Amino acid sequence: MKYYKRRQFARSIWNISFLAAATVFLYFYNEFMIIPSLELGTNTGRLFPTYEHIIFFKGQSCDHIKPYTLLIITFYLHGAILDSREADYTEGASKICFFMAMISVNGFRYENYFVGFNIILGVYLILAEFLFLLALQTTKHKNLVYQVYLGLKIASWAHVFISLIPFKYLVPTLFAKNFKLSLNVAIWLWYGLSIWNSPILQFFNHQIYHATPMDCLGEGSAAKCILLRDSAEHRHYKTLRKAYFEVKLAHDKIMNVLPATSNASAATKTFKTLRAFMTLKRKVKRIREGKADSSDFSNDLDEEDD
């Protein structure tokens, strides 16, 4: 388990560092390159600018930022490969869909779309990774702390994936004048998988499928189960632990049955001995009283021995 924590800690630190650098870069690029270009546009003076002149703005400096956008896109592809190696296929598929969507955005030269979308998503992912680090270092008995972390994660997820992204990017993409099929398919698949991997659905999954503490990563705590990430090492550890408890339970049952069996056989032998002794005593008494002869006595003893 220590190896699991070290590896997850190192990956989370890498994710935070890369996303923070990428988000800061995109923020300053948006402030000093995209916004001045938008102000020079022909349509930005209107009270309600159309979608085509805001998120679908095609900048003149796309060739200069293209290497950086490819680097950011490759980061999500690398994360998808790592998630697939950990058997987290839904999260890996989500990152693959996002990778394909950003490839489409980059190919259509939607500079403002790419920058704004990745700034919003980057800030959320940094917060999620930070909460994961806090949960990883928190002692397992502080369930209230885990609940606070989970509340922050659910609130941030709801704000980003329910309030911002659908109305600011997904709906305009769907109803744009220049409808792009590849972009819509990839971005909506990514959004559907993001809903599937949401902390809210993870909570219901925990309540339905994690019947015992050994079934989940949080050892019975829903908040800890949602905040932490499963891995191949932890699943192997969980399988070994379950097998250990099953073997221990079977051993305890055997040890409980053996003393009961030995005690039952000892009691039976004692009862037979007492019965034989009482029979012998009665026969001796009958002989003394002259009510039975010696042959009857021997026959009775043989019957009792049988």
ZIPETA-V776050 format. One record per residue. RES is the residue in one letter. PHI is phi as a letter, one per 30 degrees, with the letter a starting at -180 (NA if undefined). OMEGA is omega in whole degrees, -180 to 180 (999 if undefined). D_CENTER is the distance of its C-alpha to the mean C-alpha in Angstrom with 2 decimals. Layout:
# ZIPETA-V776050
res = (RES;RES)
phi = (PHI;PHI)
omega = (OMEGA;OMEGA)
d_center = (D_CENTER;D_CENTER)
This chain:
# ZIPETA-V776050
res = (M;K;Y;Y;K;R;R;Q;F;A;R;S;I;W;N;I;S;F;L;A;A;A;T;V;F;L;Y;F;Y;N;E;F;M;I;I;P;S;L;E;L;G;T;N;T;G;R;L;F;P;T;Y;E;H;I;I;F;F;K;G;Q;S;C;D;H;I;K;P;Y;T;L;L;I;I;T;F;Y;L;H;G;A;I;L;D;S;R;E;A;D;Y;T;E;G;A;S;K;I;C;F;F;M;A;M;I;S;V;N;G;F;R;Y;E;N;Y;F;V;G;F;N;I;I;L;G;V;Y;L;I;L;A;E;F;L;F;L;L;A;L;Q;T;T;K;H;K;N;L;V;Y;Q;V;Y;L;G;L;K;I;A;S;W;A;H;V;F;I;S;L;I;P;F;K;Y;L;V;P;T;L;F;A;K;N;F;K;L;S;L;N;V;A;I;W;L;W;Y;G;L;S;I;W;N;S;P;I;L;Q;F;F;N;H;Q;I;Y;H;A;T;P;M;D;C;L;G;E;G;S;A;A;K;C;I;L;L;R;D;S;A;E;H;R;H;Y;K;T;L;R;K;A;Y;F;E;V;K;L;A;H;D;K;I;M;N;V;L;P;A;T;S;N;A;S;A;A;T;K;T;F;K;T;L;R;A;F;M;T;L;K;R;K;V;K;R;I;R;E;G;K;A;D;S;S;D;F;S;N;D;L;D;E;E;D;D)
phi = (NA;d;d;e;d;d;d;d;d;d;d;d;d;d;d;d;d;d;d;d;d;d;d;d;d;d;d;d;d;d;d;c;b;d;d;d;d;d;d;d;d;d;c;d;d;d;d;b;d;d;d;d;c;c;d;c;d;c;d;d;c;d;d;d;c;e;d;d;d;d;d;d;d;d;e;d;d;d;d;d;d;d;d;d;d;d;i;c;d;d;d;d;d;d;d;d;d;d;e;d;d;d;d;d;d;d;d;d;i;d;d;d;d;d;d;d;d;d;d;d;d;d;d;d;d;d;d;d;d;d;d;d;d;d;d;d;c;d;d;d;d;c;d;d;d;d;d;d;e;d;d;d;d;d;d;d;d;d;d;d;c;c;c;c;d;d;d;c;b;d;d;e;d;d;c;d;d;c;d;c;d;d;d;d;d;d;d;d;d;d;d;d;d;d;d;d;c;d;d;d;d;d;d;d;d;d;d;d;c;c;d;b;e;d;d;b;d;d;h;j;c;d;d;d;d;d;d;d;c;d;a;d;d;d;d;d;d;d;d;d;d;d;d;d;d;d;d;d;d;d;d;d;d;d;d;d;d;d;d;d;d;d;d;d;d;d;d;d;d;d;d;d;d;d;d;d;d;d;d;d;d;d;d;d;d;d;d;d;d;i;c;a;c;d;d;d;d;d;d;d;d;d;d;d;d;d)
omega = (177;177;178;-178;-180;-178;178;178;-180;179;180;177;178;180;180;-178;-179;-178;178;179;-180;-179;178;178;-179;179;-180;176;178;-178;-171;-178;-174;-178;175;178;178;-180;178;-179;-177;-172;-173;179;-180;179;179;180;180;-179;-175;-178;178;-176;179;179;179;-178;179;-176;-179;-179;180;-177;-175;177;180;177;177;177;179;179;180;177;180;175;177;177;177;178;179;178;178;177;177;-179;174;-168;-179;177;176;178;178;-180;175;178;178;176;180;179;-180;173;178;179;179;179;177;177;176;-173;-178;177;-177;-175;-178;-179;-177;175;-180;-179;180;179;179;-178;176;178;180;179;179;176;177;178;178;179;-179;-177;-179;178;-171;-178;-178;-177;180;178;177;180;176;178;-180;177;177;-179;180;-180;180;178;-180;-180;-176;-171;178;-176;-171;-169;-178;-174;-178;-175;-171;-180;175;177;-179;-175;178;179;176;-176;179;-175;-177;179;-179;-180;-177;-175;179;173;178;-179;178;177;176;175;-180;-179;-176;178;179;178;175;177;178;176;178;-178;-176;-169;-178;-175;-179;178;-179;-178;-173;-179;-176;179;178;180;-179;-179;180;180;-178;-176;-178;-179;177;180;179;180;-180;177;176;178;-180;178;178;180;178;178;179;-180;177;178;179;179;178;178;179;178;179;-179;178;-179;-176;177;179;179;180;178;179;180;178;179;179;179;180;179;179;179;179;180;178;-180;179;177;178;-179;179;-179;178;180;179;177;-180;-179;179;-178;178;179;-175;180;176;-180;-179;178;179;179;178;179;180;179;178;999)
d_center = (15.69;18.00;17.83;14.04;14.56;17.58;16.16;13.18;15.85;18.29;16.18;15.32;19.05;20.07;18.08;19.61;23.01;23.18;21.98;24.35;27.22;26.67;26.43;29.56;31.39;30.66;31.66;35.00;35.57;35.15;37.51;40.23;40.12;38.66;39.92;43.50;43.45;42.35;45.16;47.62;46.50;48.86;46.65;45.00;47.93;47.21;45.83;43.07;42.31;40.97;37.58;39.33;40.61;37.49;34.11;35.96;38.32;39.33;40.23;43.07;41.23;38.40;39.73;39.45;35.78;34.76;33.94;31.60;29.87;29.43;27.94;25.36;24.59;24.28;21.64;19.24;20.40;19.70;16.12;15.74;17.29;15.04;11.84;13.81;14.75;11.24;11.00;8.64;11.59;10.97;10.34;13.25;15.34;14.96;16.34;18.98;20.14;20.41;22.30;24.66;25.20;26.18;28.41;30.15;30.57;31.99;34.24;35.61;36.24;34.49;34.46;33.81;30.94;29.17;29.83;28.95;25.73;24.43;25.60;23.67;20.41;20.99;21.51;18.28;16.24;18.27;17.50;13.69;14.05;16.52;14.41;11.73;14.83;16.14;13.17;13.27;16.98;17.14;18.25;16.18;19.04;19.06;16.96;19.13;18.24;14.49;15.61;17.83;15.26;13.07;16.41;17.27;14.17;14.73;18.43;18.25;16.04;18.53;21.45;20.55;19.24;21.54;24.58;25.10;23.88;24.94;28.41;29.13;28.11;26.90;29.76;32.43;31.22;31.58;35.03;36.44;40.00;39.13;36.33;34.16;32.52;30.35;29.01;28.33;26.58;24.24;23.54;22.96;20.64;18.59;18.71;17.72;14.56;13.86;14.39;12.11;9.15;10.58;9.40;12.04;10.88;7.34;9.74;11.83;9.35;8.75;12.54;13.45;11.67;10.90;14.63;14.99;13.60;13.37;10.92;7.85;6.96;8.93;11.89;12.65;11.95;10.10;10.60;9.34;6.07;5.69;7.65;6.44;4.95;4.93;8.56;11.60;13.22;10.79;10.77;14.52;14.90;13.27;15.66;18.54;18.04;18.05;21.10;22.76;22.59;23.90;26.75;27.52;27.73;30.00;32.12;32.54;33.66;36.21;37.51;37.95;39.82;42.21;43.83;44.26;46.00;48.23;49.13;50.01;52.26;53.96;54.67;56.15;58.40;59.56;60.35;62.35;64.24;65.15;66.25;68.41;69.92;70.78;72.31;74.36;75.54;76.66;78.50;80.27;81.34;82.67;84.61;86.20;87.17;88.59;86.35;84.92;86.33;84.78;83.84;81.80;80.06;79.02;77.84;75.70;74.11;73.25;71.65;69.52;68.37;67.24)
